[in-house]
């Protein structure tokens, strides 16, 4: 379960409405502060909001949203973020440098964040090909696979959850087939004896 807090400071100062207090009260009244089966995350672009929650010793995962366009992070800034957040949300375009919608190279941001012990979520994935670099051929599944398998981000935030579920189901099927082929290969080898897998087989697994 994830809750996104936006404009909390404005609402508190200008409208006299403490959205942070209302949110934590609602979560606590629902019993989310005394359970371990579901992870509850509170996400905000305002570090002051997360600092306040940290001071209250809230039993929720605090997630800080970074501004788009950041390509790296200094050790001092990472240490500051670690003071009030366990995870960060990063715009997916921040992981690559681009030119004319083509990827030039990967930035150091993901390595910096994960090396500091922060969980990294990439956002926002959409099915429309115009929102993707041309390297992904207008295929949302290719893009998701790149972030999940090549970059190894910790999670994805998407406007199209069915697309991600479809990708995960295909990934599980591929893993099952891979294991099945390995079992068959070893069974055949135990009977007839054989060397390394043939090239097409090795390419598949």
Order of alpha helices (4+ residues) and beta strands (2+ residues): beta-alpha-beta-alpha-beta-alpha-beta-beta-beta-alpha-beta-alpha-beta-alpha-alpha
